[in-house]
Amino acid sequence: MSTYVIGDIQGCLQPLKCLLNAVQFSHDQDVLWSVGDIVNRGPESLESLRFLYHMRDNLTVVLGNHDLHLLAIAAGVRRPSRSDTFDEILNAPDRQELLEWLAQQPLIHHEYGHTLVHAGIPPQWTLSQAMDYAREVESALRGSHATTFLGAMYGDEPAIWKEDLSGMTRLRVITNYLTRMRYCTRAGRLDFQNKGSSPALDTPKSDHQTVDAWFNHHDRKTAKDRILFGHWASIAGQTNNPNAIGLDTGCVWNGVMSLYHLESGDVTHCACQDGVCHDQPATRES
């Protein structure tokens, strides 16, 4: 049995299938992990969601911000943006089945000494804390007040964690850390302005500390934990950190889609163009 981890799919189903074929993925024996963002922007959001749903018995998914956005739109608490590609899902006859399954997925998964999360874990949290906080959001998403949570999760504030936060503001900052974070300070103050491969030179300092990629804060409490994440296409998977494995390599933006083999560290990737695999998959050593 092998475990493979796929980067952000975002409705690009054909490259995913191409990669699974390239590694001779066994639907009877192997397991696929997904860093989230199954849907949106690409040409086959409905087909991607259905494909993963049908292989759910040997699949682990953590929710990404686009997946949560889909649930909010489906719940009627958010209007779609012009760039969203959810119409086929929202009009599908199996919509309810697919969305109910999606809402049951976690925000963090830890197994085999690896942690799967969509965006990352802030410097001030231990892995145990992150998993506990994730469960708070998961409970809200699966509970009777899920619609209230989905409507309240949008927004950039509060920008930093405090243990005494409560209610929807507490759930919002947890969700932002796990599904939207790229840059932050050492104290965990989020910076949503910077999205590129390096922060702007004129980025102001917060809490008397420089903004940096969440995984670059060397004294972060998860520095020794191996974390697999997506969400950040502009860094093309490059973290210069063996314990921070970035797998969003921008397939939906005509980059590549990456498939990581958990046991060996090998990465198989294919170049993407308009949501399809443009070149034959190639394997590189991680």
N, C-alpha and C positions, 0 to 999 in steps of 0.2 A: 504494500500500500504506500502511496505517495501523497503528500499534501502540496497543493499548488496554490499560489496567492495571485489573484489578478488585480491589476490597477483599475482606476476609474473606467467604467465601461461607457457610461453616458449615452446609451442608445446605439452603440457601435457593436452590434452583435456579430457581424461577419468576422472581424478580427479576433474576437474571443473564440469563435468556433475554429478558426484557422490555427490559433495557438494550441488549443486543446488537441487538435488533430496532430500537430507537429510533435507534441510530447507523448503521443499515443495514450492520452488520458483514458483511463478505464472507469466507466460509469458504475461498474460493479465493485471496484476495489479502491479507487483513488478518491480523494476529497478535494474540493475547491473552496478556498476562502476568497471573499470579496471585500475590498476596503470600502465599499459603498459607492454612492453615486451611480447606481445602476442605470438611471434614466436621465433624460433631458439633453437637449442640444443636438444629439445625433439622429440618424434617420430611422432607427428601429427601437424606440423606447418600449413600445408594447411588446414586441417580440423578445426583447432582452429580458423584460420582467417575466414573461411567460417561460422563457427558456430556463431561468434560474429557479422559478417556482417548480417546474416539473422535475428538476434535479435536486430538490430540497432535502432529500434523504441523505445526500452526501455533499452538503453545502453548508457553509457558515458565512453569513453576511452581517456586517455592521452597517448601521445607517449613516448616510452622508447627508449633507445639507440639501442636495437636490431631491433626495428621497423624501425627506421631511417636508420640503416645499410641495411636492406632489400630494402628500397626505393633507396638507393644509388647504390646497386648492380643492381637492376632492371633498373636504369637509365643509367647503363654502365659506371659509374664514379668510381667504386670500384670493385676490384676483390674479390670473396668470399674466406674466409679462409678455412682451412681443416675441422674445427669444425662446420662450418655453415651448416644448414639443410634447404636450401631454394629451392632446385631443383624442388620439386613438385609444389611449388608456381610459380616459374618462367616458368614452362612448362604447367601450368594449362590453360584450355580454357577460364576460367573466370578471368585470371590474371589481365587484365586491369581494370576490374570492381572493383576487390578487392583492388588493389593498389591505384586507384584513390580515393576510399573511405578512405583508411588508411591515405593518404596524407592530407585529410581534417580534421583530428582529431587535437585537441588542445594539448598544452603542460601543461596547468594548467586548472583546473575546480574548481570553488568555488560555493558552494550551501549548504543550511541548516547549515550554520556555520562551514562547513568543507571545507578544500582545498585538492584537489587531484593532486599529482604531482609524477613523476616517481622517482626522486632521492632526491629532497629536495629544500630548498630555502636558499641561503647563508645568513650569519648573518647580513650583511650590508643592505639588501633589506627589505623594507616593503612588505606586501602582495600586495598592490596596485602597487608598482613598479615592482614586479615580474610578475604580470599579464600584465602590459604594455610591459615589455621587451619580455615576451613570445609571445605577439601578433606580435612583429617585426619578430620573427622567423617563426611564422605561416604564415605571409604575404609572406615571402620569399619562403616558402615551397609550397605555393599555387599559386605563381605568375609565370610570364613568364621566370624568371631566376632561377627556382627551381633546375635545373640540376647543375647550377653553385654553388648554395648554398650547395647541397649535396656533391659535390666534394671538397668543401672548409671547410666543418664542422669538418674534422678529424684533430687531433692535440691537444697537451696539452697547447699550448700558444695562447693567453696570459693567465697566471695563476691567474690573479686577475682583477677584474672589475675596469674600469675607465669610467666615463660618456662621456669623449671625444673620446672614441673608435668609429670607424666608419667602414662601409663596412663589409666584411666577417669576419674580426677579432672580431668585436663587436658581430656578430651573433654566432661565434664559442664559445666565452666564455659564452654567455647566454645559448646556448645549452648544454655546459659542466656542468654548474651549475644545470640545471633542469633535465638532463638525465644521468649524469655520477658521480656527486659529492658523496663522502662519507666523507672524512676528509678535513678540511680546518683550517685556522687560524681565529682568531676573526675578522680580517680585510677582510677575505674572500679569502685569497690566497689558491688555490687548491693544494691538495696533492694526486696525483694519484698512488703513490708508495705503500701506505698502503691500504689494502683491508680487513684485518682480523677484528676480534671483538675488537681489541685494537691496537693502533699504536706501531710500533717498538720502543724500548727504546732508540735507537740511532737516532731517527728521528730528523733532525736538526730543529731549530726554524727559522721561517720566520717572518719578520716584528716585531721581538722581542716578538713574541707570540708563545705559544705552539700549535702544531697541535692537533685537537680534532675532534670528530664527529660533523658534522654541527649543530646537534640539542642540543649539550652539551654546546654551548656558551650561557650562561644564559641571557646575555644582548642582544641577537640577537633581531632584530626588529619584528620578528614573534613569539616571545616566548609565547604570549597569544593566538595565532591562532592555532586551531586544524588542524594538517597536517597529511594526509594519504599518505604513500609513499612505494615504493618497492625497487628494485635494489640491496639490501644489504643482501644477503643470509647468510653471515657469522655471523651476529648478531642474526639470528633466530627470528626476530621481537622484541627483547628485547632492549628497549630504556631507561627504568626507567624514563619515562617522559610521563605523561598522554596526553599531547598535541602533541606528536610525535608518531604516530601509524605506526609501521613498519609491512608490510604485505608480504615481500619476505621471505619466510621461507624454500626456497631451494627445492621445489618439484623436479625440474629437476636434482638435485644432490642427489636424494634419501632422501630428507628431508621430509617436509610436505607441503601441500598446505593449505592456510588459507583463510577463507571467513568471513568478518567482517560485523556485522549487525549494521548499522549506528544508528538506533533508540535506541537500547539497549546496545550496546557495546559488545555483545556476539561474540565470535569467534568460528567458527566451522572449524575443520581441519581434514585432512586425511593424513595418512602416505603414502608416495609414494615410488615406486620401479620400475625403468625402465619406468617411465612415466605413470604408472597406479596406481590406489588407492590400496594400499597394505592391509590396515585395514579399518574396518567400520568407517565412520566419527564420531568424538566425539566433543562435545561442551564444551568449557570452558568459564568462565567469564573473561572478559577483565580487 
